[in-house]
Amino acid sequence: MKPLEKKKLKLYGLFWGAVLIVPTLPLLWGALGITGHFSSFEEILSLWLSILPILVLFLIHNFLVLPLGKKSKPLYIAAGFVLIALFGIYCFTLGDHPPGLPAHINPMELTSPSHQPARPAALMLGFGVLAILANYGADAIVENERKEREGKLLEINNLRLQLDALRYQINPHFFLNTLNNIQALILVDPEKASESIGVFSKMTRMVMRYGDALVIPLADEVGFIESLISLTRLRYTDNVSIETSLPARSGDAVIQPLVLATFVENAFKHGISYERPSFVKVNVEHRDGRIIFQCENTLHTDSHAESYGIGLENVRKRLSLMYEDKYHLTAEPSGDHYKVELILPDKIDMPAL
């Protein structure tokens, strides 16, 4: 059974539990000898039988009338009024006289506690209307949540398309430059070139494997970052300092794919200069149910913040879509440096219908 259907049944169960239990409490206390008034369990059963017509009304409304509302609101309203009118006729005729009571006795004249409690027609009609409202309200709550979840799933499907595009968006120039550097290494250092080809192959397989995934293990994201940095080192001289601090273990933590890698790739793209000393620092921690990512790089030109801002806005949209308000992101220049800090929960609650 789907989660929303279970929720609807729980709401119905709470309503009918209250309907069946609350009115019988005085009788139950009497049957158990808690109060001075003595009641029998037969009286409790009789009271429950008197509620049976309201249950029938509830079921007719739920299975026959309520579905009409999904087709036509006016049709549902008309059918609802007809149903209430028919139930009202029942209440003021057959329903106004408790079962098992002689026809010549008026229920309103009953005073002896040994008799079944009177059931005025207006009160019974009122409970019937309340049952219909409860049925409609519970269905409206669940349907509203269903629409919200369907909207969220639609957004997530759109996100999947964005992630597919992101797979090819991680700086194609990086892949081309890496291949060129590996080609040059083949003549100078064949062993290192062979090692680089292995890393590049691993990184490419990872992108292809998780290109359409909504979440991936944090360990795989960290592995991708390691491969990214390892291959990036081939492009730069000793004039570029690269420092990393990555977790050796990350347990069962998961993360949206390529989010951290995007920041790292941008740090190299915008923060490295071949003419002046440059650095990139990357730190990833997993503790206390959170993923903490910090990235810092040199800021050589004022245009860095502008070009970074476009990509940053896209990342914010993807994070908001997946994590809603459960993440914290700061990305801003600080003097001649650019700092990024991202804090995420290490689990993602995926919507389900």
C-alpha positions in Angstrom: 0.0 0.0 0.0 1.3 3.5 -0.9 2.3 5.8 2.0 -0.4 8.3 1.3 -3.1 5.7 1.2 -1.8 4.5 4.6 -2.0 8.0 5.9 -5.6 8.3 4.7 -6.5 5.1 6.5 -4.8 6.3 9.7 -6.9 9.6 9.6 -10.1 7.5 9.1 -9.0 5.2 11.9 -8.5 8.1 14.3 -11.9 9.6 13.4 -13.8 6.4 13.9 -11.8 5.4 16.9 -13.0 8.7 18.5 -16.6 8.1 17.3 -16.7 4.6 18.8 -14.8 5.1 22.0 -15.7 8.6 23.3 -19.5 8.2 23.5 -19.2 4.8 25.2 -16.9 6.0 28.0 -19.7 6.8 30.4 -21.3 3.4 29.8 -18.0 1.6 30.0 -17.2 3.2 33.3 -20.6 2.1 34.6 -20.1 -1.4 33.3 -16.7 -1.6 35.0 -18.2 -0.2 38.3 -16.1 2.9 38.2 -19.2 5.1 38.6 -22.4 4.6 40.6 -24.5 4.2 37.5 -24.5 0.6 36.3 -24.4 -0.1 32.6 -24.2 -3.4 30.8 -21.9 -4.2 27.9 -25.1 -4.9 25.9 -25.8 -1.2 26.2 -22.4 -0.4 24.7 -23.0 -2.8 21.9 -26.4 -1.3 21.3 -24.9 2.2 21.1 -22.3 1.0 18.6 -25.2 -0.5 16.5 -26.9 2.9 16.6 -23.8 4.4 15.0 -23.8 1.8 12.2 -26.0 4.0 9.8 -23.5 6.8 10.1 -20.7 4.4 9.1 -22.8 3.3 6.1 -23.3 6.9 5.2 -19.5 7.4 5.5 -18.8 4.5 3.2 -21.3 5.6 0.6 -19.8 9.1 0.6 -16.3 7.8 0.4 -16.7 5.2 -2.4 -19.6 6.7 -4.5 -19.9 10.4 -3.9 -16.3 11.6 -3.1 -14.9 10.3 -6.4 -17.3 12.6 -8.2 -15.4 15.6 -6.9 -12.4 14.7 -9.0 -14.6 14.9 -12.1 -16.9 17.8 -11.3 -17.2 20.0 -8.2 -20.9 20.9 -8.9 -21.8 17.3 -9.4 -20.1 16.4 -6.1 -21.9 19.2 -4.3 -25.3 18.1 -5.7 -24.7 14.4 -4.9 -23.6 15.4 -1.4 -26.8 17.4 -0.8 -28.9 14.5 -2.0 -27.0 12.0 0.2 -27.5 14.3 3.3 -31.2 14.8 2.4 -31.8 11.0 2.2 -29.9 10.4 5.4 -32.0 13.2 7.0 -35.2 11.5 5.9 -33.9 8.2 7.4 -33.0 9.9 10.7 -36.4 11.5 11.2 -38.3 8.3 10.3 -36.7 4.9 11.0 -33.5 6.3 12.6 -35.4 8.3 15.2 -36.5 5.1 16.9 -33.8 2.9 18.4 -33.8 -0.8 17.3 -35.5 -3.2 19.8 -37.7 -0.5 21.3 -41.5 -0.9 21.1 -43.0 1.3 18.5 -45.5 3.0 21.0 -42.6 4.3 23.2 -41.1 7.7 22.5 -37.3 7.6 22.8 -37.2 11.1 24.4 -39.3 9.7 27.3 -36.7 7.1 28.3 -35.2 7.9 31.7 -34.3 4.6 33.1 -30.6 3.8 32.7 -31.4 0.2 31.9 -32.8 1.3 28.6 -30.7 2.0 25.5 -29.8 5.8 25.3 -32.1 7.9 23.3 -30.9 8.9 19.8 -32.5 12.2 18.7 -32.8 12.4 14.9 -31.2 15.9 14.8 -28.2 14.7 16.7 -27.8 11.7 14.5 -28.0 13.8 11.4 -25.4 16.2 12.8 -23.0 13.3 13.4 -23.7 12.1 9.8 -22.8 15.5 8.4 -19.7 15.5 10.6 -18.7 12.1 9.2 -19.0 13.4 5.7 -16.9 16.5 6.5 -14.3 14.3 8.2 -14.2 12.1 5.1 -13.9 15.1 2.8 -11.3 16.8 5.0 -9.0 13.7 5.3 -9.2 13.1 1.6 -8.4 16.8 0.9 -5.4 16.7 3.2 -4.0 13.5 1.5 -4.7 14.8 -2.0 -3.0 18.1 -1.3 0.1 16.2 -0.1 -0.1 14.0 -3.1 -0.1 17.0 -5.4 2.9 18.5 -3.5 4.8 15.2 -3.8 4.0 14.8 -7.5 5.2 18.4 -8.0 8.4 17.6 -6.1 8.9 14.4 -8.2 8.4 16.4 -11.4 11.1 18.9 -10.2 13.4 16.0 -9.3 12.9 14.5 -12.8 13.9 17.9 -14.1 16.9 17.8 -11.8 17.9 14.5 -13.2 17.9 16.1 -16.7 20.1 18.9 -15.3 22.5 16.3 -13.8 22.7 14.6 -17.1 23.7 17.9 -18.7 26.1 18.5 -15.8 27.9 15.2 -16.7 29.0 16.8 -19.9 29.4 20.3 -18.4 32.3 19.7 -16.1 34.7 21.7 -18.2 35.2 19.8 -21.5 38.5 21.7 -21.8 39.6 19.9 -18.6 39.3 16.5 -20.3 40.9 17.8 -23.5 43.8 19.3 -21.6 44.2 16.2 -19.5 44.4 14.0 -22.6 47.0 16.4 -24.2 49.1 16.3 -21.0 48.9 12.5 -20.9 49.9 12.4 -24.5 53.0 14.5 -23.7 53.8 12.4 -20.7 53.9 9.2 -22.8 57.3 10.4 -24.3 58.7 11.9 -21.1 57.4 9.6 -18.3 55.5 6.5 -19.7 54.9 5.1 -16.2 53.3 8.3 -15.0 51.3 8.5 -18.2 50.0 5.0 -17.8 49.0 5.8 -14.2 47.2 9.0 -15.4 45.3 7.1 -18.0 44.0 4.7 -15.3 42.9 7.6 -13.1 41.2 9.3 -16.1 39.5 6.1 -17.0 38.2 5.6 -13.5 36.9 9.2 -13.4 35.1 8.9 -16.7 33.5 5.6 -15.7 32.3 7.3 -12.5 30.7 10.2 -14.4 29.0 7.8 -16.8 27.8 5.5 -13.9 26.3 8.3 -11.8 25.3 10.7 -14.5 21.6 10.1 -14.1 21.6 9.3 -10.3 19.9 11.6 -7.8 22.2 10.6 -4.9 25.5 8.8 -4.7 27.6 7.6 -1.8 29.8 10.4 -0.4 32.8 8.0 -0.8 32.3 8.1 -4.6 32.0 11.9 -4.7 35.3 12.1 -2.7 36.9 9.6 -5.0 35.8 11.7 -8.0 37.4 14.8 -6.4 40.6 12.9 -5.8 40.8 11.8 -9.4 39.9 15.4 -10.5 42.7 16.9 -8.4 45.2 14.1 -9.4 44.7 14.8 -13.1 44.6 18.6 -12.6 48.1 18.5 -11.1 49.4 17.4 -14.5 48.6 20.8 -15.9 50.3 23.0 -13.4 53.9 23.7 -12.3 55.3 24.0 -8.8 54.0 27.6 -8.8 50.6 26.2 -7.9 50.0 24.8 -4.4 47.3 22.2 -4.0 46.3 21.1 -0.5 43.5 18.5 0.3 42.0 17.0 3.4 39.5 14.3 2.5 37.8 11.7 4.7 39.2 8.2 4.5 35.7 6.8 5.5 32.3 8.2 5.1 30.0 5.4 6.2 26.6 5.3 4.5 26.5 9.1 3.8 25.0 10.1 0.5 25.2 13.3 -1.5 23.8 14.9 -4.6 26.3 13.9 -7.4 29.0 16.2 -8.6 28.0 19.1 -6.3 31.4 19.2 -4.5 33.3 18.4 -7.7 31.7 21.4 -9.3 33.1 23.7 -6.7 36.5 22.1 -7.0 36.6 22.3 -10.8 35.6 26.0 -10.6 38.3 26.6 -8.1 40.9 25.4 -10.6 39.2 27.1 -13.5 39.0 30.5 -11.9 41.7 30.5 -9.2 44.8 29.4 -11.0 47.3 31.7 -12.8 50.3 30.5 -14.8 52.1 33.8 -14.2 51.6 34.3 -10.4 51.7 32.0 -7.4 48.3 30.3 -6.9 46.7 27.8 -4.5 43.7 25.6 -4.1 42.7 24.1 -0.7 40.0 21.5 -0.5 38.6 20.1 2.8 35.8 17.6 3.2 34.6 16.3 6.6 31.8 13.9 7.6 30.8 14.2 11.3 27.7 14.5 13.4 25.3 13.6 10.6 26.7 16.4 8.4 28.9 16.8 5.4 31.1 19.8 5.7 32.9 21.0 2.5 35.4 23.9 2.4 37.2 25.1 -0.7 39.5 28.1 -0.9 41.5 29.4 -3.9 43.4 32.5 -5.0 41.4 35.3 -6.5 43.4 37.0 -9.3 40.8 39.1 -11.1 37.6 40.9 -10.2 35.8 39.0 -13.0 36.2 35.8 -11.0 33.3 36.6 -8.7 31.0 37.4 -11.7 31.8 34.3 -13.7 31.6 32.2 -10.5 28.2 33.8 -9.6 26.4 32.3 -12.7 27.5 28.8 -11.8 26.8 29.4 -8.1 23.2 30.3 -8.8 22.7 27.1 -10.7 24.2 25.1 -7.8 22.0 26.9 -5.3 18.9 25.9 -7.3 20.0 22.2 -7.4 20.7 22.2 -3.7 17.4 23.9 -2.8 15.6 21.3 -5.0 17.1 18.3 -3.3 17.8 19.6 0.3 15.2 22.4 0.5 16.2 24.5 3.5 18.4 21.9 5.1 21.7 23.1 3.7 24.0 26.1 4.3 26.1 27.6 1.6 28.4 30.6 1.7 30.6 31.5 -1.3 32.3 34.9 -1.4 35.6 36.7 -2.0 37.7 37.5 1.0 40.6 39.8 0.1 42.6 38.0 -2.6 41.0 34.7 -1.8 37.7 33.1 -2.7 36.1 30.9 -0.1 33.3 28.3 -0.3 31.7 26.5 2.6 28.9 24.1 2.2 27.2 22.1 5.0 24.7 19.3 4.1 22.9 16.6 5.9 24.4 13.2 5.2 21.0 11.7 4.3 18.4 12.8 1.7 14.7 12.1 2.2 13.4 11.2 -1.2 9.6 11.8 -1.8 7.5 8.7 -2.4 3.9 8.2 -3.6 
